[in-house]
């Protein structure tokens, strides 16, 4: 454990996903007493322009507010920064430039976890926002490893993913879970062997409705939390 | 909702209680979308001297580390500060002096909640650390309202409360819950009509073991979260 380690969490996207990420940090860290737990400073300010609307061209950019949060976390002394929101990584390069502390990339953490799996899949489905899918980071890195990628259709996103995601943001986990289960099932039906749940609302909702296929999924927030905990533990 | 509102949370005491408090803030705030949720910056740094040992004279004071956290929260722009740890309120006056942002007092929030209860109790038990009990804030304010106070004995604290509390800090909620149920039951047996669970580990552990008497308890962390949410909502 490093004396100078302090994890900055750029959260608020959404606020519930930020709590979920903190719980994952806690669970990922073996500790017999408080003092062994990972130290963090968490910017959980959800008054930030909608990322999905911004990338669809129907709303203002969240970049100034994201940079404000990054600046505050640096001022608070963060040695590393994690962003438990896949879509916000659209602005990763600009945020990295604005940050003295290195920002861990959620896609790198996820691919590292996937590569450590005992049974490496050949066909991987991705549940994500339009913005994350359009950015293409997951697809590029998976294809580079010879893995076939199965994506939601535009109609599936409109009918299941987007309303499911916003239901979670309203705290309606059962409603959101039911919609997101349909989205997940469609990807399995098209041949996916495992799913990357690349939007932080999705695993929360699927867990809330006890989706039976959860063991077949990869959660980027979990991969990112594990990477942060390993850094703290000096692994 | 105030443009300039930003809740600073001085957490880390312990780290799990800090997560629990954030969930209470979330649940206490009616919101249809992310942007309506309470904005916060959370200092969750558990590398801080043990408060119970400090007050028992067997360890160093946590005051410098508490002031460091308060300073960081002020630098991050906090408009108000909450401390979801009863024992840390032992240093309330010194922390208030070091803070530009007002610090909400957990005892004031709890007494306000007690006074709003439909059926105001005549005999109240308190589960708390040696330090909180020795400080006497809860007792003084309850007695001033004509309420009789029932406290744990030194033997009960040593056998049930202290080991129960440290079990929670290790993440062993079932073990901690079983010990703290015995502490609670002893206070009910001596005539308490309701209990103030004045140590943030206690309600977490009692909920984990589904203690049947939970509806008969007051949780200062919950009262503090409600007060913070009301401020954000402009109530």
Boltz contact constraints between the chains, C-beta under 6 A:
constraints:
  - contact:
      token1: [A, 14]
      token2: [B, 34]
      max_distance: 6.0
  - contact:
      token1: [A, 15]
      token2: [B, 37]
      max_distance: 6.0
  - contact:
      token1: [A, 19]
      token2: [B, 22]
      max_distance: 6.0
  - contact:
      token1: [A, 19]
      token2: [B, 23]
      max_distance: 6.0
  - contact:
      token1: [A, 22]
      token2: [B, 19]
      max_distance: 6.0
  - contact:
      token1: [A, 23]
      token2: [B, 19]
      max_distance: 6.0
  - contact:
      token1: [A, 32]
      token2: [B, 170]
      max_distance: 6.0
  - contact:
      token1: [A, 33]
      token2: [B, 169]
      max_distance: 6.0
  - contact:
      token1: [A, 34]
      token2: [B, 14]
      max_distance: 6.0
  - contact:
      token1: [A, 34]
      token2: [B, 46]
      max_distance: 6.0
  - contact:
      token1: [A, 34]
      token2: [B, 169]
      max_distance: 6.0
  - contact:
      token1: [A, 35]
      token2: [B, 46]
      max_distance: 6.0
  - contact:
      token1: [A, 35]
      token2: [B, 47]
      max_distance: 6.0
  - contact:
      token1: [A, 37]
      token2: [B, 15]
      max_distance: 6.0
  - contact:
      token1: [A, 37]
      token2: [B, 46]
      max_distance: 6.0
  - contact:
      token1: [A, 39]
      token2: [B, 45]
      max_distance: 6.0
  - contact:
      token1: [A, 39]
      token2: [B, 47]
      max_distance: 6.0
  - contact:
      token1: [A, 40]
      token2: [B, 44]
      max_distance: 6.0
  - contact:
      token1: [A, 41]
      token2: [B, 43]
      max_distance: 6.0
  - contact:
      token1: [A, 42]
      token2: [B, 42]
      max_distance: 6.0
  - contact:
      token1: [A, 43]
      token2: [B, 41]
      max_distance: 6.0
  - contact:
      token1: [A, 44]
      token2: [B, 40]
      max_distance: 6.0
  - contact:
      token1: [A, 45]
      token2: [B, 39]
      max_distance: 6.0
  - contact:
      token1: [A, 46]
      token2: [B, 34]
      max_distance: 6.0
  - contact:
      token1: [A, 46]
      token2: [B, 35]
      max_distance: 6.0
  - contact:
      token1: [A, 46]
      token2: [B, 37]
      max_distance: 6.0
  - contact:
      token1: [A, 47]
      token2: [B, 35]
      max_distance: 6.0
  - contact:
      token1: [A, 47]
      token2: [B, 39]
      max_distance: 6.0
  - contact:
      token1: [A, 72]
      token2: [B, 76]
      max_distance: 6.0
  - contact:
      token1: [A, 75]
      token2: [B, 75]
      max_distance: 6.0
  - contact:
      token1: [A, 76]
      token2: [B, 72]
      max_distance: 6.0
  - contact:
      token1: [A, 76]
      token2: [B, 76]
      max_distance: 6.0
  - contact:
      token1: [A, 169]
      token2: [B, 33]
      max_distance: 6.0
  - contact:
      token1: [A, 169]
      token2: [B, 34]
      max_distance: 6.0
  - contact:
      token1: [A, 170]
      token2: [B, 32]
      max_distance: 6.0
